[in-house]
Amino acid sequence: MFLTGCTLFSPTREVRLKVEDPPGELNGFLEGVWTLEWSALSGESGSRQMDWSSGIRRSISLNLPLEEDLLILLYPPLLTDSCLPRPRGAWIPWYESSGELNLKDGAAVSILMTLTERGCSMENFNCSRFLAEMAALEDPWLTDRELLVRQLARQEMRSWYIRERTLFETVLDLDAGIWYGPSLERAAEVAEGDEGSGTSHNLPEGWGFLFSPGRGEVLEYQVDEYGLAVLFREPLLQGVSSR
């Protein structure tokens, strides 16, 4: 009876999570140290690092707070000191003990986690509907995140706030190779690299990047309010570029 009581009154529960595979050609490339962050809607949070240098796990188990709605993000290794692919995300309601960390939900979960970090009350928020609305977009990371964070913090959310930022048709000069953006669920781009043959991209104002495992290179860009881009090239970090 004593042992059974200890289990029943444990402050944590085991949560089992499937991990969505990266695109097949990036599977070995993204082996390394991954970082998991979690936050309960009440504000409690934590993180841990996982060394997946010998292979990316397909599932993980965690002991997390009991009777709490949980937000979880899983980040791949850094590409450079400032460039990080988008995380996988999952929302686990208090009555569930399993879920999937996937790329599509990463954007919505990261917004909700930003709010919990700022001390905003999310206890009565309809997480399920918000994740579904975001997942219906082609690329949820192109939403106006500042607008969503601001309105959710004010508890003035409307469905029409979930919309893409203004995109500009921007020409980027890519060297020959296969290039990926930070949202890994989007298809890679194959660039021929012919002189003067820049490729057209629909990009929001601000900073972003593309990376090429084959070239061992990251192309950072800054798009101005007129859609013109300034480019910066950096090598991939040693631990990543060697894979």
N, C-alpha and C positions, 0 to 999 in steps of 0.2 A: 504493500500500500504506500509506503514511504517513497519508493522509487517511482511508482505511477504518479504520485502527487507532484513530484519534481517535474515530470514531463508535462503534466497538465497545466501547471502554473509557470512554465517557462516564459520569460518576457520576449522570446523570439520565436520565429517559425522558419522552417526550411523552405526556401523558394528555389525551384528548379527552372532554369532558363535555357531554351534553345538559342544558339547563336547563328544568325543567318550567315551563310558562306559569303566571302568576298567573290567578285568575279573570278572565274577559274584561273585566268592568266596572272592574277595578282595574289593568288593564294600563298605561294612561297615568298613572294616579295614582301608581304605584310607580316611575315613572321617576326617576332620580336617582343618587346614589352608593351602590353596593352594596359590601359587604365580604366577601371570601373568606378563610377561615382553613383551614389544613391542618395535620395532625399525622401523623407516621409512628408506628407502634406502638412503635418503638424510642425515641421521645421527641423526635426532631427536628421542628421546626415552623416555620411562617411564615404571613404574611398579605399581602394586597394589596387595594387599593381600585380599583374600576372605575366610571368615570363613564358611566352609562347614561342620561344626561339626554335623549338623542335617541332612545331606544328600548331596551327590555330585550332582551339578546342571547338567542338560542335555543341557542347552543352556545359553548363556550370551549375553548381549548387551553392547557395549563400544562406547564412543565418541572419535574418533581418527582423525588424520590429514586428511584433504580433499585433493584429487588429489595426493595422495602419495601411492606408493607400500609399503605394510606393512608386517613385519615379526613378528610373535607372538608365544611365548612359554608359556605353562602352566605346572607348576611343582606341583607334589603331595607333601604331607608333608614329612619332613625329617624322615628317619628311625633311624639314629644316627647323631651325630654332623657332620659326614663326608660322610654319605651314603644317596644318594638321587636317587629315581627311575627316569628313563629317562622321559623327558617332552613330552607332546603332542605339535605339531607344526602346523602352518598354514601360508601360503603366500596368502595375499589378494592384487591383483593388484588394481591400482588406480581407475579403472572403475567398481569395484565390491563392494557390500556392505554386503556380507555374505560369509561364508565358514565353514570349519570344522577343529577343533583342533583334530588331530589324532596322534597316536603313530608312524605310518610309516613315516610321514613327519617331525617328531621332529629332526632327525639327520641332514637332509639337512638344515632345517631352523636354527638350532643352529650354523652350519658352516657359513651360510650367516650373521647371527647376529654377530658372532665373527669378521667378516670382517668389518661390519659397525661400530662396537665399536672401531676398529683400524683406522677408518677414511678412509678406502678404498672406492674408487668410484665404485658403483654397478649400476649406472643409466642405462647402456646399457646391463646389464647382462641378459641372458635368464634364468630367475628363473624357469619358467615352465618346460623347458627341464631338468634342473638340478634336480628338485624334482622328475621328472618322472624316470630319470636314477637311482637315489638313491632308490626310492621306489621299483624298480625292483629287488633289492637285498633281500635275505632272512632276513638279519639283517643289515640295513644301518649303525648301530653304530659300526660295525666291520671294516669299511673302514679306510684307512690310513688318518686320519683327519689332521695330521700335513702336509702331502703332499698336500692335497686339499686346505687347508688354504694358504699355501705358494704359490702354483701355481695360485690360484684365485687372490691373492693379486698382483701377477705379470701380471695378465691378460693373462696367458699362459695356459688356461684350455684345456685339451684334454679328450675325453670320457674314454680313457684307464687309466686315473688316478683314476677313480672310481673303486677301487678294494679293496678286503679284506686285512687286515694286515696278516702277517704270523701267523698261528695258531699252537699251540703245543698240542699234546695229553697229558693232565695233569690229574693226579689222585687226587681227593679231598676226604677226609674222612668226610662224612656227617653223622650226627646223624639222627636217625629215624624221619621222618617227611616229610612235603611237602615244597619244596624249590623253590623260585622264583629268577630269575636274575633281573638286573636293567631294562632290556628291557621287559616290561610286556606283549608285544604281543607274546612272546615266551611261549610255554607250560611249566608248572611247572614240577619239577622232584620229584618223590616219592622215598625217600631213606628208605631202610630197617633198616640201622644202625647196621647191624651185624658186630662184631669185625673183622677187617682186610678186610672188603669188601668195599674198596674205590670205587668211581664211576669215570668213565673216562669222561673228558670234553675237547673240543677243544677250547683253550683260547689263546688270544694274550699275548705277553710279557707286563708286567706292572701290575697295581693294578686293582682289581675288587671286587665284592661281590655277595653273595647270601643271601636271608633272608627267615626265616620261621615264619609266623604269629603264627602258633600253638605252636611253641617252644618259641616264644618271643625272637628270637636270630638272629643276623647277623653274617655271616661268611665272613670275609674279607680275601683276598689272594693277594699275590705278586708273580707273575710268572717271573722267571729269563730267561736269554737268552737261556737256555738249556731246558726250559719247566718245571723246578722244582718249586713247589709252597710252600711258607711259609704261614701258616694260623694264623688268629687272630679271636677270638670270642668275640662278644660284645652283651650286651642286647639291645633290641629295646628301643627307647625313651619311657618314661612313658606314654605320651599321645597316642602313637601308639600301644604299646604292650598291653594296657588295652582294646583295642577294640576287 
